[in-house]
Every structure is written in C-alpha cells, then in structure tokens.
C-alpha cells in the first residue's frame, strides 16, 4: 500500500467517526428536558407520551372535531381476514384435492363465507362434501341432457305440439287441451293439399 492510500483510508475513518459523533449529539437532544423546564427539579417532570398514546389522543380529537362538523366517517374494518378471493396457494390446495373449475371454487368460497371455517376444516366438513357431490351430480345431469339438438323434444306434455307429434289425444281429464289438439289437427289437415307434394 502506498502512503496516499493509507492517508485516504485514515481520512475516511475520521469522517465516519465525525458522523457517529453527530448522530450521538442528535440522540442526546431527544433526551434533554423540554424548554422552560427547571433543571433544579423544583417541579416534577411530566411523564413523556409514547407514540401510541399520542396517536390515540389525536384520533380521539379528530373524532370530536368530525362530530362537531357533522362529518361521518366509516371506521375501517380492524382486520381484513375475510378476503373475497382465494390466492394461488389456496387454489392449488383445492386443485390437489380434486376441486377444480371456477364453479366448484365459487361453491367452496360461498360455503366458507357461510360457515366461517378455514379452508382445511371446510374441505373435511361433511356438509361441504355433500354440497360438492350434489353440485357435481347436477352438473353431470345438465351436461348429459341434450339442448337444442334435432332429437330433443322441447315441448311439454301440456302443449298442443307434443300431442300432435305423438299423434294421440291427451287424457280425457284434459278437456280443454283435447279441444285444442283436435282443432289444430283439423286446421293442419285443411291446409294440406290434395296431392302428396303440395
């Protein structure tokens, strides 16, 4: 090492010591008694207020001022433990247990909100298991039922189209429906032409 390098290191160390001394001086100012206080101790010193106490005092004062001015502020919820959506970890946990798809996750979220259980307890809960099984059965049934295909018959038993397509008359107890079916058949036969392709 050269002499210049040594001198630079010594200078930087001195600067660091000076900075530390300045910080100590600043810290000493905080502990000094307030202005106007007597050093002789004639008057007992006031206890210092902690930051939490000061914050609470200021919050009370703010509420009083708001009340005088007629301003109503809604208090923020103290704890935001009830979140509206699962995070990726919770979704991965549900997926590992076979609960997949947005509809099943929404069911889990809804039942968690209703029951107030944590996710581990909810998954093991018999009520949740029965609701999940019921939901899956309904989904399987709705997926198995054809919708809008040519083979599906969308008309109900109470409709005239159903009985015309079946080529039968409704039961005798359904007098009004029987009349409508007969009238519809007569109208259909009257609109038919004499020839087979008309």
C-alpha positions in Angstrom: 0.0 0.0 0.0 1.2 3.4 -0.8 1.2 6.3 1.6 -1.6 8.1 -0.3 -3.9 5.1 0.0 -3.2 4.9 3.7 -4.0 8.6 4.1 -7.3 8.1 2.2 -8.3 5.3 4.5 -7.4 7.3 7.6 -9.4 10.3 6.3 -12.5 8.2 5.6 -12.3 6.7 9.1 -12.1 10.1 10.6 -15.2 11.2 8.6 -17.1 8.1 9.8 -16.2 8.9 13.4 -17.3 12.5 12.9 -20.7 11.3 11.6 -21.1 8.9 14.5 -20.4 11.8 16.9 -23.0 13.9 15.2 -25.6 11.2 15.5 -24.9 10.8 19.2 -25.4 14.6 19.6 -28.7 14.3 17.9 -29.8 11.4 20.1 -28.7 13.4 23.2 -31.0 16.3 22.2 -34.0 14.0 22.3 -33.4 13.1 25.9 -32.8 16.6 27.1 -35.6 18.2 29.1 -38.1 20.5 27.4 -37.5 24.2 27.1 -38.7 26.1 30.1 -38.3 23.2 32.5 -36.3 23.9 35.6 -33.1 22.0 35.9 -33.1 22.2 39.7 -36.0 19.8 40.0 -38.4 22.1 41.8 -41.2 21.0 39.6 -41.8 17.2 39.0 -41.2 16.2 35.4 -44.2 15.3 33.2 -44.2 11.7 32.0 -43.4 11.5 28.3 -46.1 10.4 25.9 -45.4 7.4 23.8 -46.2 7.4 20.1 -49.1 5.0 20.5 -50.6 7.2 23.2 -50.1 10.3 21.1 -51.8 8.6 18.1 -54.8 7.5 20.2 -55.1 11.1 21.6 -55.0 12.6 18.2 -57.5 10.1 16.8 -60.0 10.9 19.7 -59.6 14.7 18.9 -60.2 14.1 15.2 -63.4 12.2 16.0 -64.6 15.0 18.3 -63.9 17.6 15.5 -65.6 15.4 12.9 -68.6 15.1 15.3 -68.8 18.9 15.7 -68.6 19.4 12.0 -71.2 16.7 11.3 -68.8 14.6 9.2 -69.4 10.9 9.5 -66.6 8.6 8.7 -67.0 4.9 8.5 -64.4 3.0 10.5 -62.2 0.7 8.5 -62.5 -2.9 9.4 -60.0 -3.7 12.1 -58.9 -6.9 10.5 -59.2 -7.8 6.8 -59.0 -11.5 7.4 -62.1 -12.2 5.3 -60.8 -11.9 1.8 -63.1 -12.2 -1.2 -60.9 -14.4 -3.3 -58.6 -17.3 -2.8 -55.0 -16.8 -3.6 -52.9 -19.1 -5.8 -51.8 -21.3 -2.9 -55.4 -21.9 -1.8 -56.5 -22.6 -5.3 -53.6 -25.1 -5.8 -54.6 -26.8 -2.5 -58.2 -27.1 -3.7 -57.0 -28.4 -7.1 -54.8 -31.1 -5.3 -58.0 -32.3 -3.5 -59.9 -32.6 -6.8 -61.9 -29.3 -6.5 -61.3 -27.8 -9.9 -63.1 -25.3 -12.1 -64.4 -21.9 -11.3 -67.9 -23.1 -10.3 -66.5 -25.5 -7.7 -64.1 -22.9 -6.3 -67.0 -20.4 -6.1 -69.0 -23.1 -4.2 -66.1 -23.5 -1.7 -65.8 -19.7 -1.3 -69.5 -19.4 -0.7 -69.7 -22.1 1.9 -66.5 -20.9 3.6 -68.2 -17.5 3.9 -71.4 -19.1 5.3 -69.8 -21.4 7.7 -66.8 -19.3 8.7 -64.4 -22.3 8.7 -60.8 -22.1 7.5 -60.0 -23.9 4.2 -58.6 -27.1 5.9 -61.6 -27.6 8.0 -64.0 -26.7 5.2 -62.6 -29.4 2.9 -63.1 -32.1 5.5 -66.5 -30.9 6.5 -69.4 -33.3 5.7 -71.7 -30.5 4.8 -69.3 -29.2 2.2 -68.7 -32.7 0.9 -72.4 -33.3 0.4 -72.9 -30.0 -1.3 -70.0 -30.6 -3.6 -71.3 -34.1 -4.5 -74.8 -32.6 -5.1 -73.3 -29.9 -7.3 -71.2 -32.3 -9.3 -74.3 -34.6 -9.9 -76.4 -31.6 -11.1 -73.6 -30.6 -13.4 -73.2 -34.1 -14.8 -77.0 -34.3 -15.4 -77.2 -31.0 -17.1 -74.2 -31.9 -19.3 -75.9 -35.2 -20.3 -79.2 -33.6 -21.3 -79.2 -32.6 -24.9 -80.0 -29.0 -25.6 -81.1 -27.6 -29.0 -80.4 -30.8 -30.9 -82.9 -32.1 -33.5 -83.6 -35.2 -31.5 -84.6 -33.4 -28.3 -88.3 -32.7 -27.8 -88.6 -29.3 -26.2 -92.4 -29.3 -25.9 -94.0 -30.2 -22.7 -96.9 -32.6 -22.0 -99.2 -29.6 -21.6 -98.6 -28.3 -25.1 -100.6 -28.9 -28.3 -97.4 -29.6 -30.3 -96.5 -32.5 -28.1 -99.8 -34.3 -28.7 -99.8 -33.6 -32.4 -96.3 -35.0 -32.7 -97.3 -38.1 -30.7 -100.4 -38.5 -32.9 -102.6 -39.2 -29.9 -105.2 -37.3 -27.9 -104.5 -36.1 -24.3 -106.2 -37.8 -21.4 -110.0 -37.4 -21.0 -109.5 -35.3 -17.9 -107.8 -32.6 -20.1 -110.9 -31.5 -21.9 -109.6 -28.1 -23.0 -106.3 -29.4 -24.2 -108.1 -32.2 -26.2 -110.2 -29.5 -27.9 -107.1 -27.5 -28.9 -105.4 -30.7 -30.2 -108.4 -31.6 -32.3 -108.8 -28.1 -33.7 -105.1 -28.0 -34.5 -105.3 -31.3 -36.4 -108.3 -30.2 -38.4 -106.5 -27.0 -39.3 -103.4 -28.9 -40.3 -105.5 -31.3 -42.5 -107.3 -28.4 -44.1 -104.1 -26.7 -45.1 -102.8 -29.9 -46.6 -103.1 -30.2 -50.4 -104.8 -33.0 -52.3 -101.5 -34.3 -53.8 -98.7 -35.7 -51.8 -96.2 -33.0 -52.6 -98.3 -29.9 -52.1 
